[in-house]
Amino acid sequence: MTQAIAGRSKAVVIAVAVSTAVLFATATPRQSLGGTDQQNPFSVESVGPGMLSVDAHGTDLEMVLRAIGKLSGFTVSLEPMQRAPVDVEIESGSTEDVLHRVLRGRNYALLYGGGGERLTRVVVLSPPAPPKPVHQSFGSTRVLQRR
């Protein structure tokens, strides 16, 4: 009977070891990129399959986009005049969601290849448009006279 219990314990230990090995083999490794842009540190981190975390404050747009592209597998094209500072903090989001937030207010294109399934290139087309002036009309003021 002692041998039967020892045999079962050994089988359980082996099963746990195999399942742990499979879990670590299939888990997405966390990758992180970052740097410093004129004294503004930033980080871009892969936090799961297709999910990113970004923390950038006053960082050059091109540096942030290239770091996201390196982790996600796309290239970046932008004109030198598009290199403006970015302030964004994203805990976790899909690549497309992160790009939409980083590029908010700018004109850009996301180009897909491989049958339209894989993002291959991000093109920043123009700088953010200046805010449009708000015109408020309160109607005309007219004095009505009684006849």
ROVEXZA-248543 format. One record per residue (C-alpha): x, y, z; residue in three letters; residue number from 1. Coordinates in steps of 0.001 Angstrom, whole numbers, padded with zeros to 6 digits. Example, Ala and Ser with C-alpha at 12.3 -4.5 7.8 and 13.67 -1.06 7.14 Angstrom:
<rs>
<u 012300	v -004500	w 007800	resn ALA	resi 1>
<u 013670	v -001060	w 007140	resn SER	resi 2>
</rs>
This chain:
<rs>
<u 000000	v 000000	w 000000	resn MET	resi 1>
<u 002869	v 002364	w 000779	resn THR	resi 2>
<u 004250	v 001715	w -002707	resn GLN	resi 3>
<u 000885	v 002614	w -004264	resn ALA	resi 4>
<u 000794	v 005959	w -002426	resn ILE	resi 5>
<u 004422	v 006647	w -003362	resn ALA	resi 6>
<u 003616	v 005810	w -006997	resn GLY	resi 7>
<u 000637	v 008189	w -007035	resn ARG	resi 8>
<u 002689	v 010952	w -005394	resn SER	resi 9>
<u 005376	v 010518	w -008020	resn LYS	resi 10>
<u 002753	v 010702	w -010789	resn ALA	resi 11>
<u 001296	v 013909	w -009305	resn VAL	resi 12>
<u 004759	v 015489	w -009069	resn VAL	resi 13>
<u 005471	v 014583	w -012708	resn ILE	resi 14>
<u 002096	v 015953	w -013853	resn ALA	resi 15>
<u 002690	v 019244	w -012023	resn VAL	resi 16>
<u 006189	v 019521	w -013476	resn ALA	resi 17>
<u 004952	v 018891	w -017028	resn VAL	resi 18>
<u 002068	v 021365	w -016743	resn SER	resi 19>
<u 004402	v 024022	w -015306	resn THR	resi 20>
<u 006857	v 023479	w -018169	resn ALA	resi 21>
<u 004050	v 023799	w -020733	resn VAL	resi 22>
<u 002781	v 026970	w -019062	resn LEU	resi 23>
<u 006203	v 028634	w -019159	resn PHE	resi 24>
<u 006872	v 027459	w -022717	resn ALA	resi 25>
<u 003619	v 028940	w -024032	resn THR	resi 26>
<u 003567	v 032138	w -021951	resn ALA	resi 27>
<u 004309	v 035367	w -023796	resn THR	resi 28>
<u 007575	v 036779	w -022516	resn PRO	resi 29>
<u 007425	v 040362	w -021320	resn ARG	resi 30>
<u 009530	v 042533	w -023538	resn GLN	resi 31>
<u 010376	v 046068	w -022678	resn SER	resi 32>
<u 011939	v 048933	w -024602	resn LEU	resi 33>
<u 012670	v 052383	w -023440	resn GLY	resi 34>
<u 015148	v 055149	w -023498	resn GLY	resi 35>
<u 015683	v 058779	w -022798	resn THR	resi 36>
<u 014734	v 061655	w -025048	resn ASP	resi 37>
<u 016497	v 064801	w -023861	resn GLN	resi 38>
<u 016091	v 063867	w -020190	resn GLN	resi 39>
<u 012599	v 062371	w -020617	resn ASN	resi 40>
<u 012679	v 058640	w -019877	resn PRO	resi 41>
<u 009982	v 056478	w -021424	resn PHE	resi 42>
<u 009036	v 052819	w -021578	resn SER	resi 43>
<u 007042	v 050600	w -023914	resn VAL	resi 44>
<u 006350	v 047104	w -022633	resn GLU	resi 45>
<u 004668	v 044020	w -024036	resn SER	resi 46>
<u 002251	v 042858	w -021319	resn VAL	resi 47>
<u 000588	v 039986	w -023174	resn GLY	resi 48>
<u -000202	v 038750	w -026673	resn PRO	resi 49>
<u -000897	v 041897	w -028701	resn GLY	resi 50>
<u -001098	v 044053	w -025549	resn MET	resi 51>
<u 001195	v 046967	w -024710	resn LEU	resi 52>
<u 001895	v 049337	w -021859	resn SER	resi 53>
<u 003307	v 052820	w -022596	resn VAL	resi 54>
<u 004615	v 055463	w -020217	resn ASP	resi 55>
<u 005964	v 058588	w -021947	resn ALA	resi 56>
<u 005986	v 062171	w -020717	resn HIS	resi 57>
<u 007452	v 064847	w -022977	resn GLY	resi 58>
<u 009070	v 062167	w -025140	resn THR	resi 59>
<u 009702	v 062549	w -028865	resn ASP	resi 60>
<u 006831	v 061003	w -030884	resn LEU	resi 61>
<u 009192	v 059185	w -033245	resn GLU	resi 62>
<u 011028	v 057432	w -030396	resn MET	resi 63>
<u 007767	v 056207	w -028865	resn VAL	resi 64>
<u 006375	v 054996	w -032217	resn LEU	resi 65>
<u 009604	v 053187	w -033135	resn ARG	resi 66>
<u 009656	v 051402	w -029760	resn ALA	resi 67>
<u 006021	v 050304	w -030218	resn ILE	resi 68>
<u 006854	v 049220	w -033779	resn GLY	resi 69>
<u 009855	v 047192	w -032668	resn LYS	resi 70>
<u 007734	v 045226	w -030190	resn LEU	resi 71>
<u 004734	v 044877	w -032533	resn SER	resi 72>
<u 006526	v 044300	w -035841	resn GLY	resi 73>
<u 005722	v 047393	w -037917	resn PHE	resi 74>
<u 007745	v 050245	w -039405	resn THR	resi 75>
<u 007183	v 053974	w -038890	resn VAL	resi 76>
<u 007249	v 056833	w -041407	resn SER	resi 77>
<u 006947	v 060458	w -040405	resn LEU	resi 78>
<u 008249	v 063830	w -041505	resn GLU	resi 79>
<u 010771	v 065657	w -039309	resn PRO	resi 80>
<u 008170	v 068316	w -038511	resn MET	resi 81>
<u 005992	v 065602	w -036923	resn GLN	resi 82>
<u 008485	v 065028	w -034122	resn ARG	resi 83>
<u 006591	v 066564	w -031273	resn ALA	resi 84>
<u 006597	v 065597	w -027600	resn PRO	resi 85>
<u 004088	v 062993	w -026453	resn VAL	resi 86>
<u 002465	v 062710	w -023029	resn ASP	resi 87>
<u 000698	v 059386	w -022592	resn VAL	resi 88>
<u 000323	v 056753	w -019906	resn GLU	resi 89>
<u -001390	v 053512	w -020937	resn ILE	resi 90>
<u -001458	v 050592	w -018527	resn GLU	resi 91>
<u -002606	v 047983	w -021044	resn SER	resi 92>
<u -004100	v 048183	w -024524	resn GLY	resi 93>
<u -004033	v 046529	w -027916	resn SER	resi 94>
<u -001467	v 047823	w -030395	resn THR	resi 95>
<u -004153	v 049662	w -032358	resn GLU	resi 96>
<u -005693	v 051219	w -029228	resn ASP	resi 97>
<u -002264	v 052376	w -028035	resn VAL	resi 98>
<u -001506	v 053896	w -031445	resn LEU	resi 99>
<u -004841	v 055725	w -031532	resn HIS	resi 100>
<u -004101	v 057259	w -028127	resn ARG	resi 101>
<u -000480	v 058150	w -028919	resn VAL	resi 102>
<u -001473	v 059693	w -032274	resn LEU	resi 103>
<u -004640	v 061418	w -031047	resn ARG	resi 104>
<u -005267	v 064632	w -032951	resn GLY	resi 105>
<u -002830	v 063788	w -035756	resn ARG	resi 106>
<u -003572	v 062578	w -039274	resn ASN	resi 107>
<u -002124	v 059110	w -039723	resn TYR	resi 108>
<u -002625	v 055829	w -041549	resn ALA	resi 109>
<u -002275	v 052269	w -040288	resn LEU	resi 110>
<u -001255	v 049991	w -043170	resn LEU	resi 111>
<u -001954	v 046264	w -043011	resn TYR	resi 112>
<u -000322	v 043424	w -044943	resn GLY	resi 113>
<u -000599	v 039642	w -044998	resn GLY	resi 114>
<u -004171	v 039651	w -046202	resn GLY	resi 115>
<u -005043	v 042650	w -044047	resn GLY	resi 116>
<u -004413	v 040792	w -040799	resn GLU	resi 117>
<u -001073	v 042211	w -039679	resn ARG	resi 118>
<u -000137	v 045846	w -039066	resn LEU	resi 119>
<u 002987	v 046493	w -041151	resn THR	resi 120>
<u 003447	v 050271	w -041198	resn ARG	resi 121>
<u 002349	v 053448	w -039433	resn VAL	resi 122>
<u 002501	v 056670	w -041461	resn VAL	resi 123>
<u 002092	v 060014	w -039691	resn VAL	resi 124>
<u 000732	v 062394	w -042322	resn LEU	resi 125>
<u 000457	v 065770	w -040606	resn SER	resi 126>
<u 000848	v 067486	w -037258	resn PRO	resi 127>
<u -002095	v 068013	w -034966	resn PRO	resi 128>
<u -004423	v 070690	w -036227	resn ALA	resi 129>
<u -004608	v 073766	w -034044	resn PRO	resi 130>
<u -007802	v 073928	w -032038	resn PRO	resi 131>
<u -010622	v 075619	w -033870	resn LYS	resi 132>
<u -011921	v 078777	w -032241	resn PRO	resi 133>
<u -015238	v 078353	w -030573	resn VAL	resi 134>
<u -017832	v 080804	w -031771	resn HIS	resi 135>
<u -020718	v 081161	w -029427	resn GLN	resi 136>
<u -023792	v 082938	w -030501	resn SER	resi 137>
<u -026190	v 084079	w -027874	resn PHE	resi 138>
<u -028644	v 085507	w -030345	resn GLY	resi 139>
<u -029259	v 089112	w -031050	resn SER	resi 140>
<u -030387	v 091543	w -028449	resn THR	resi 141>
<u -033229	v 093702	w -029578	resn ARG	resi 142>
<u -035310	v 096080	w -027614	resn VAL	resi 143>
<u -038947	v 095739	w -028412	resn LEU	resi 144>
<u -040993	v 098830	w -028121	resn GLN	resi 145>
<u -044604	v 098795	w -027178	resn ARG	resi 146>
<u -046976	v 100549	w -029438	resn ARG	resi 147>
</rs>
